[in-house]
Amino acid sequence: MKVLLVNGSPHPGGCTRTALNEVASILNECGVETQIKNVGNATVRGCAACHHCARTGRCVFDDVVNELIDIAPTIDGLIVGSPVYYSGPNGALCAIMDRFFYAASSKLAFKPAAAVVSARRAGTTASLERLNQYFLINNMPVVPSQYWNMVHGYSPEQVRKDKEGMQIMRTLGRNMAWMLKCIEAGHEAGVDLPLHEPHVRTNFIND
């Protein structure tokens, strides 16, 4: 089993990475392989709605998004971390997630996922809400913790002093490992993925 942890902070060793490292350490203790991918300082473009990915499976902009698309089939779970900017996630991360999920949705569906956010003070719940929408629209079970998945601090040292925040990260790691093992046990017992109807798309205004 393998979990990809996406670090959406432009500081590869900063507060968000500190939180993700805590989750990853517990996952490793539980026998789950982890990979942390730093994407927050990538130069990226927003989705152009060109539908190139629908035809080819890859984004027309050949950057970190295509790297994530290549990784997607190899993982069993996903955790996305971001600092809080104006009560929202890093804009570069949102651009990446828009394109990543549009191009690789079928490769991510039914894989457990969670968001983690880091802030000096506030804006965390709004940022979590924004990131969780990617999972909720794509049939991905959202992994809980004992509180909302957030840490507080202005530096990695301060984040490590956030004892509750660090405990939340450890609980998230254990819950992710537990869910992955339950899914694996279900597969071995012959429990199939849910059968889904073809998508019905209804506009708000119809003739």
N, C-alpha and C positions, 0 to 999 in steps of 0.2 A: 504494500500500500504506500501511496505517495501523495503528499500534499504540497501544492505550490502556494507560496506566500509572496504576494506582490507588494513591494514597498513603493508606495506612491509619493514618498517624500523626496525632494531634491537633495536632501542630506542623507547619503547612503548609510551613515553611522549615527544618525540622530535619534530623536525621541520615538518616532514611529518604528524604526528598526529595533530599538530597545524593546518595545512591546512585542514585536514579531519574534524576536529572538527568544523571549520568554515562552511564547506559545510553541515555537519550534523545539525548544529543549524538552518540553513535556511530551510532545508528539514522538520525539526520538526515544525518550524513555519508555514509551508505550509500544515501541517497535514499528513506528511509522516513519518512513523516509520523508525528508523535507528538502525543498529547494526554495531559496529566497531569491527573487528577481527584483533588482532595483530599476524602476522605470521613471521615477519622479523627475529626473533631470534630463530625460530624453526630449529631443526636438520633434514634436509631433504636430500633425494637422488634425482637424476635426473631420468627422464623417462627411463625405461629399455626396452621399446618397446616389452613387453611380451604379450600384448593384453589381460591380465587378466581382465581389466576393461570392455572390450567389451563383455566378457562372464558373468561377475558378476555385473557390474555397480559400482564397487568399485576398488580402486587401491590396488595392491598387497602389497605395502608398507603402513602399517596401521599407518598413522601419521596425521598431520594437513590437508592434502589433503582430506582425507575421512571425516573429520569434515566439510570442505567446501562443499563437495559433498552432505552431509546430509542437509546443509542449503540451497543449490541451489533451490530446489523446492518451498521453502517458500518465496522467494524474487521476487520483480518485477523489480529491477534495481541493477546495480553493479558499484561501483567506486573503482578503485585500485590505491593506492598511493605508491610511492617509493622515497627514496633518490637517488641521482645521484652518481654512482660509475664509474669512467673512461668513462664518456659519455654514461652510460647505467644504467638500473635499478639494484637493489640489486640482486646478483646471486641466492641467496636462493629463492627470490620471483619468478624469472624466472623459476627455477626448479619446484616450486609449480604451477605456472600458466601453464606450459607445461603439467603437469599431470592432473591438475584440468580441463582444457579445453578439453583434450583428453577423459577424463572419463565422464565428465558432460556436454558435448556440447549440447545435446538435452534439458537439463534442463535449459540452459542459452539462447538458441536461441530466438531472437526477443525481448529480454529484453534490455532496454536502458542501456548504459554503458559509462563510462568515465575513463580516467587516470589522475592522479595528480602527479606531481613530485616536488621535493624540492632540491635546490642546493645552495651552497655558491655563485657560480658565473656562471658557464656555463655547457654545456652538457645536458641541459633540453630538447631541441627539439628532439635530438636523442633518449633520453630515452622515451619521449612521443610516438615517432614513433614506438619504439619496443613494448610498451605495447598496443598501439592501434591495432596492427596486430591481437591480440587475438580476439578482438571484430569484426574486419572487415571480418575475415574468418568464422565467426559464426553467420551471419545474425543478428547482434546486432546493433541497431541504436546508433551512437556515439553522445553523448550530447555535444554541444558546449558551449563556454562562450564568453566573449567579447575580449578575447586574449587567447593565449595558456595557458593551465591549469598548471601554475607553480608559485612557491613562491621562494623567495630568502632570505637567512640568514644562519648564522652559529649556531644559537640558537633559541629556541622558541620565546624569547623576540625580537630578530632581525626580525624573520618572522612576528610577529605581527606588527612591524613597517613598513613592506612592504605594504603600503596602497593599492597600485594597486593590488598586489598579493592577499590580503585579499578580495578586491572587486571582483576579478576574481573568487575566491572560492564561494562568496555569489551569484554571477550571475550564476555560474554552478549549485548551489543548486536550485535556482529558475527555471532554465531551465529544470533540471531533474524533478522537481515536475510538471511543466507544461506538459512535454512530457508524464509522467506517467498518468496524468489526461486526456490528449487527447486520449491516448490508451484505458483507461478505458471507456471513453465516446464512442469511436468507437466500443468497444465490446458490450456496452449496446445498440448501434444503429444497431447492426447486422453486423458490418464490420468484416469479417473473416481475419485470417492471410493469407499472400500470399501463393498461391499454388506453390509448388516447384517441379521441375522435379527430378527424381532420379539422384544421382551424376554420372557424367561421369568423369573418371580419365584417363588422357592421359599422357603417358610418353613422354619426349622430344625425346627419341630414340625409334623408332618402326621398327619392321622387315617388 
